[in-house]
Amino acid sequence: MGFPRDPSVFAWQASRVTSNEAISLLDRFLAGDSSRDEVLRAFQAAPLVDLGYARVDVHRSLRKGFPEVIYAEGKTPAQVAGIAVEISRREERFLATRVNPEHARVLRKKLKSAIYHETSRCVTYEKSPLAKRPGFIAVLAAGTSDLPVAEEAAVTADIMGNRVERIYDVGVAGLHRLLARLDVIQQANVIIAVAGMEGALPGVVSGLVSRPVIAVPTSIGYGTNLRGLTALFGMLSSCSSGMTVVNIDNGFGAGYAASQMNALAETSSQPTAPKPKPRPASGRNARRQPPR
């Protein structure tokens, strides 16, 4: 016996609020242009929209800084388009991953400005360009066969507001190709290294840089690659410090995590306001100074 669905909107709830709307609403409240009750109603809004086949998390950007990402694989083109349209009503941008050409065709009929990235199998949508953070994320691919996963990471990081430097075909079978780009790689705030076969690239890179490295194993390789398990186990067993590993072929997860790391780098580089000096005590609260 299944549980009944929660109603998507209750009578006491106002229209849903996005992160941009929340900031604007709080600014208006601080300026005295909005009442406390108006702010309270907005934040009590239902955090989801029930489409029947999907429950869209419309507060995702409020909590995470980016809207819910659509995983298209296993969904029909109509379902992907329906979720995308719902997100686009409230958000400035969205990302869909594992999109096939039919998904993209139906989605772009609904949202003509959506962009289909064929290599990465992603669709991105922006009403206005997002300002890029300072610094950049380097995305490395060991071989051309790893490009779909590497591009998924790059497109994800880009739509989330990061500058991305793509450095491809730098596998360890020709180490000179990697070393020729080392000066650029060492300047990145975060490095994503994508590799199949035995998965050696991320460990080598991690030993040459002082930045966090996100290793992405791919399912590219001959028989004993075991559809990416060999690369995954090699990366998890690496002796290089400062390296973390995501799931096989999970370029999206790497790009998302790299974006969060880059956001922290941006925050830590901003100057903090000086602490106010304590006021000298006066009157009864003043402490008597000992005689000198």
Residue, then its C-alpha position, 0 to 999 in steps of 0.5 A: m500500500g502506497f502513501p498518499r501524496d502530500p498536497s503541493v500547496f496548502a491554503w495558508q501558503a503563499s507562492r513559492v520563493t526562489s533564492n533571488e526572491a528571498i534576498s530581494l524580500l529580505d532587503r525590502f524587509l530591512a528597508g521597511d518596505s515589506s511586513r514581517d507577515e509577508v516575509l513569513r508567508a513567503f518562507q512558509a511556501a511549499p518547497l515542491v511542485d507535484l507534477g504527478y510523475a515528478r516532485v520538483d524541489v523549488h527550494r533547491s537553489l535556496r539551500k544549495g545555490f543552484p536549482e535542482v538538476i534534471y537527470a534525463e536518463g530513464k525519463t521520457p522526453a515529455q517528462v524532462a521538458g515538463i520538469a525543465v519548464e517548471i524550473s524555468r518559471r522560477e529560476e534564471r537557469f537550469l542544467a539537465t544531464r544524460v540527455n539524448p537527442e530526442h530529449a533535447r528536441v522536445l525540450r527545445k520546442k518548449l524552451k527555444s533558448a536552451i542549448y544542447h551540448e551533444t558531447s556531454r549529453c547536457v542541456t543548459y538554459e540561462k535567461s541571463p549570463l551568470a557572472k563568473r567567479p575569480g579563478f578557474i577550474a581545470v578539467l583534464a581528460a586522459g584521452t579523447s574517449d573520455l571526453p563525454v565525461a570530461e565535458e559533462a564536468a566542464v559544462t556543469a562547472d560552467i553553468m554554475g558560474n565558474r571559468v573552465e580551462r579544458i586540457y584534453d588528451v594528456g594521459v600518462a602514456g605520453l607524459h610530456r603532453l601533461l607536463a607541457r600544460l603543468d604551468v596552467i594546471q598549477q594555477a587552477n583553484v580546483i582540478i578535475a582529472v578524468a581517466g579510464m583504462e588503469g586510471a593513472l592520470p589523477g594520481v600523477v596530477s595530484g602529486l604535482v599540484s597543491r590544489p584539490v584534485i577530483a578524480v573521475p574514473t570512466s568506463i573506457g578500456y579493454g576487458t579487465n577495465l571492468r567497465g570502470l571498476t579497475a580505474l575506480f579501484g586504482m584511484l581509491s588506492s592511490c598514494s597521492s594526497g589531496m585527491t578525492v574520487v567520484n563514481i564511475d562516469n560521474g562528470f556531473g558530480a565532479g563538476y558540482a563539487a568543484s564548483q562548491m570548492n571554487a566558491l569557498a576559494e572565492t569567499s576566503s579571498q574576500p577581505t573581512a570587515p574589521k571588528p569594531k573596537p569596544r567602547p570604553a566603559s563609563g559611569r557605574n560600569a567603569r572599572r577603577q584603574p589601579p594607581r600607577 
